[in-house]
Amino acid sequence: MNTPLRTFLKASLSPARFRSVQVSWWRVKVYLYSRANASSSKVRPQVTGAESQLTSTIRTINVFERTRICDIMSKYGSDKGNGWHAYTPVYSEIFKELFDKKLKIFELGIGTNNPNLPSTMGMSGRPGASLRGWRECFPSADIFGADIDRNILFSEDRIQTFYCDQLDRAAIHELWANPELRDGADIIIDDGLHTFEANANFLAGSLRYVRDGGFYSVEDIPRHDLESWRKQLPIYAKDFPDFDFALLELPSPINHFDNNLMIAKRRSV
């Protein structure tokens, strides 16, 4: 979408309608790009990490495949799908044995729309979108979330949220001290403040709460932080020998800024 057209549409449409048009445009570009590269290795993630079942599985994923999770997350207004990010095909593959199980799923970053916070999604953001998406994806799971913005905390059927500042180690400790979270979670996702410092701080206080066979994911890693993650991965592998780690760079025709993930899997005992 060229800049004059984008400016005109943004001025003419409501924020919600403008976001819908953007998402539709992104999907068209992704579709055309994926068709043009259907047989190319470019649609596969670039993976960094010691060889493991996790890295082997991730290397087989087509990041432009349309999956059920893509549709669910798009329905609720989450940007995890392959309209902007390309996380849902990855999650569809690595979580495929878990969807019907009774799990605990935790996500940091409910999605504040407060423009004064560095983690804001903007005024058109939809707080709780991903949590509601996970609730539908995992019909037997309990869903938990946390955010630094107390004004968007909420409780619904199978969803409960808490306050957390991921730069504050005491706040992270208090988060996991909540009775509902003391025994950890099967899936932990960091979609909070997208800086290496914030991600590393939350991981240091949270990785041990991943249950056996569970996953830990850091989303929206900016390209300028990738080298820091490449250097840190061997350190994590040494410090947490019961985990496998993978850094994913996901190809995209439209998002060349933060379409990257770090995924860790705790080996089953």
N, C-alpha and C positions, 0 to 999 in steps of 0.2 A: 504494500500500500504506500504510494508516494506521499511525500510530506504535505503538499497542498490539499490532497484529498483527505488525508488524515485530519488535518486542521479543520477543514470544512465539516466533516462528519462529527468531530468532537464538539464543535460549536453548535451543531444542529440537533444532536441526539441527546437523550438522557444518558447519564453515566452507565446505567445498566445496559441500555440498547447499544451504546458505543462499544462496550466490552464484548457484547454478543457478536457484533459485526467484526471486531478484531479477531475473535476466536474463529469465526467462520472463514475469514481470510487466511489465517494461519493454517487452518486445516486444508484448504485448497492448495496452498504452497507445499505443505508436507506431503499431500497425496501426489502431486505432480512430481516432486523430488523423489519420492519413494518409487514411483513407477519408472522413472528414468534410471534409477539405480537398483532396480529389483534384483539383479543378479550380481551386484557388486558387493565387495567386502566393506564398502563404505557405510552400509546400513548396519554394520555390527559395531558394538562398543569397542573402543580401545581400552584395554585392561592392563593395569599395573598391579603386581602383587605376586607373592610366591605361588607356585603351582599348587592347585588344590581342586577338589571337586567344585568348589564355589567358582573359581576363576574359569574352569573348563565349561561349566554350565553357562556362565554369563557370556562367554565368547560365542555361543551359538545363537544368541537372541537377536531377532530382527527388530530393531528399535522403532520401525515404522508399522509394525503389525498392529491392527486394530483389535483390541481385546475387550472383554466384558468390563474390566476395571476402567479402561479408557472411557467407556460410555457412562459408567456410574460416576466417576469423578467429574466428568464434563457436566453431567446433569446437575450436580450440586455446586458448580462454579469453581471447582478446584483447578489449579494450573498444572497438576501432576501429569495429565494426559498428554498425548502427542499432538495437541494443538499448540503448545508452547514448550513444555518440557517433554521428555520421552521416558518418564519413569514407569508408567503403567505397564508397558510390555515387559520390563525387567521384573517388576513386582509380580506380574501374572505368572511368570516362569518360576521364580524362586520361592513363591508362596503357594504353589499349586497344590501341594499336599496338605495345606493347612486350612483351607477355606471353610470346611465343615466342622472344624474342631472348636472346642470350647477354650478360647484363648483370652489373654489379656494383651491389648494393643495400646501402646502409648505414643502420642505425638506431641513434641514440643513445638509451639508455634500454632496458635489457633487461627491466626490471621487477622491481626489488628488493622483497623482502617483509620486509626488515629494518625493524622499527618505529622504530628509532633514526635512520633517515636521512630527510631531508625529502622525498625523492622516492619514498618507500615506497608500494606498492600495498596494504599491509596483509598480515597473516599468511596470508590466503587467496589472495594473488596468485600468479600462475604465471609465474615468470621464463622468458624465451625464447619466450613465446606468439606474439608478433608475428613474430619471426624465423622460426619454424617455419611460420607462416602464409604469409609471403612466399616461403619455399622451395617451398611447394606452388603458390602462385599463379604463380610464375615458374620453371618446371621446368628451364630452361637457365641460370639465373642463379646466381652465387655471392653468398652472403648474409654480411654482416658486421655486428657490433654492438659497442657499447661501453657501459660503465657505471662508476659510481664505486664500486660494491660489488664488490670482487674475489672475494667468495665465490660469486657466481652466474655468473662467467665460465665458458664451456664451449665445446667443439668437437664438432661432429657432421658428418655428410655434408653438404657444401656450406655449412656454417655455421662461422664463426670469430669469436671475440669478443676484445675488448681492454679495458684499463683506460682511463678518461678522466674527469677532473674538468672539467666544462664552464665552471667559473668560473676555471680556471687556464689562461692562454694558452699557457704552456710545455707543459702536458699535452696541449692540443689540437694543438700543433705536433708533439709526439712521436707522437701518434696517427696523423697523416697521413704521418709519416716511416716508418711500418711498410712493408716492401717490398710487402705485398699491397695497400696503399692509396695508394702514391705517385702512381699515375696517375689517382687520383680514382675517382668512382663515377657511375653514371647516375641513381641516385635516392638522395638523402640525406634522412633524416627525423629531426627533433629531437623525440623523445618523452621527454626527460630531465627536468630540473628546470624546472617551469613558472612561471618568473618572467621578466619582460621583460629584466632584467639578464643572466640566464643564457642566454636565447635569443639576445640580441643579441651576447653574447660568443662563443658557439659559431658563429653565422653569420659574424662577422667573420673567424674563423680557418678557416672551412670552405667558404664559398660558392664560392671559386675552384676547389675540387676537383670541382665539378659538371661533367661532360663535356658536349660540344656536344649540344643537344637534350634535355638531362636536366632533372631537377626537384629542387627543395629544398622541404621542407615542415616547418613548425613546427606541432605539434599542441597541443591543450589550452590555448589561450590564454585566460586568465581574462578575464571581462568588464571587470574594473577595469583591465586592461592594454590594452584595445582602443584607447583614445585615444592612448596612447603609440605604438602601431603605426601608427595613421592619420598621425601626425606624422612617423614615421620613414620611411614608404614613399616619399615623394618624394625623400628623402635617399638611400635605397638606389638608386632609379631613376637618380639623377645619378651616384652613385659606381660603379654597376655597369650601364653603358649597354647591355651585351649580354644583360641579363635583363629579363623582364617580371615584374611583381609583382602579387599579388592577395591581399587580406585578405577572408576569408570568415566571415560570421556565419551559422550554420546553425540553422534553427528546430527546436525540439524541445519535445514536451509534458512532458518529464521532466527535462531537463538545461538549466538556464538559467544555469549557472555558467561552463563552459569548453568549450562546443561550438563552438569557433572555430579557424580555420586561417589560416596565411599560407603561400601557395604562390608559389614563383618558378620560372620556366622559362628556361633558357639557350637563346637562339636558335641554331639550327644555322648553321654557317659556310657 
